[in-house]
Amino acid sequence: MDILESIGSGLASIWSHKLRSALTLFGIIVGVAAVVAMTSFVGGIAGRIWEDFDKLGLDNVLFVANMRPMNPEGYAYLKASKGLSFEDTEILRAEVDEILGITPVVADYRVVRAGSEARRAEIFAATPDGFFLLKFILGQGRFLSDLDVENNARVAVLGEIVKEDLFGEADAVGENILIGDEHFHVVGVLRQKDFSDMFGGGGNEQREEHERVYIPITAGMHYISGTKRIAYFAVRLKKDADLATGYDKIHNTLLREHRQIEDFQIENVAEEILQARQQVQEIVNTWNGILSTIATVSLLVGGIGLLSVLIISVNERLREIGIRKAVGAENRAVFQQFLIESVTISVFGGLVGVGVGVGLTKLMSFGAQAMGQDIVIPVSGGGILLGLSFAIIVGVVFGLYPAIKASKLDPIEAISKHA
């Protein structure tokens, strides 16, 4: 009997004993369905959280800000240090290989007016790299350009909250605003990032980004601060860069340039984001462990049921086994037949379980959307493969004993027992 005939024999056994087969396969179906549905659920939720982390734009980012020296020696030699400057950013860009991008920032608060509307807002003067470095999203118009920086252009990009406060539903691009007493032309408006509710809608970080007015850093120095000294700069390290190495290089380079006066502070936001990611991953691993336990128990129950049915099947087919061996069938052929039948039955249950798991996944997505959650849970391909792999393993493990038992039967004894 070849493999296809053995598979057909297994399917025939399922069809000829429908109730018994249903009871036998129940545990396998439940176990595989649990693997598919819950792996999809956990993977979908985790994937959305990873997307939200990426949207924050703070992965691999360090902030370097001015700070008064913490030691007496620093106070004594304070005048020897020029503070953070453009030169620092250029030196860091040239000497620290781990740096992907860097943007200096001049920041201050001013009253911003548009027509009869006015509000106090943070004026955020930076280079065009800052928009891409922090992964801002453009809603209307354009970002700042290098030409704006070169020309000290009085142009501005508004955060969405500032735009709504000053212009409401009207289009702000092309309009003029007053920052203090200086006229600026609005060339763009940012759009808020779409964070999931489980991420707190983006939190305070996103709100702060959209309560700002963004202008070229040269215009900020000329019209806002009146000095070339910068408030802080943001640094994004390369994706494959070692955070600790990058941090140390930046710190040591700035110390050298500031004559060993530590009048700056490096905020390692990248490390905080990395720790948060690790915490989420630990939660995901815990859930996967719980799901694996549930699936294992269900599949174990299904495997015991499969073992019982296969032993019954061997006893019911003693005459068939005896005749096959009497006409020359080898033990290996009988063993192969029953093992393949076992795997066939188990895989059939696994396929049904996959169908049930996919249905449950779709139902969870529908339920989440019905509750107002903008979450679509994709079916996990890895979950399907894992579930079917479990089903095959169950078929092999619990089919071994009945297959061995059938292969070792004496043909005369088998026929006589049946008679």
Secondary structure, 3 states (H helix, E strand, C coil): CCHHHHHHHHHHHHHHCHHHHHHHHHHHHHHHHHHHHHHHHHHHHHHHHHHHHHHHCCCCEEEEEECCCCCHHHHHCHHHCCCCCHHHHHHHHHHCCCEEEEEEEEEEEEEEEECCEEEEEEEEEECCHHHHHCCCCEEEECCCCHHHHHCCCCEEEECHHHHHHHHCCCCCCCCEEEECCEEEEEEEEECCCCCCHHHHHHHHHHHHHCCEEEEEHHHHHHHHHCCCCCCEEEEEECCCCCHHHHHHHHHHHHHHHCCCCCCEEEECHHHHHHHHHHHHHHHHHHHHHHHHHHHHHHHHHHHHHHHHHHHHHHHHCHHHHHHHHHCCCCHHHHHHHHHHHHHHHHHHHHHHHHHHHHHHHHHHHHHHHHCCCCCCCCCCHHHHHHHHHHHHHHHHHHHHHHHHHHHCCCHHHHHHHHC
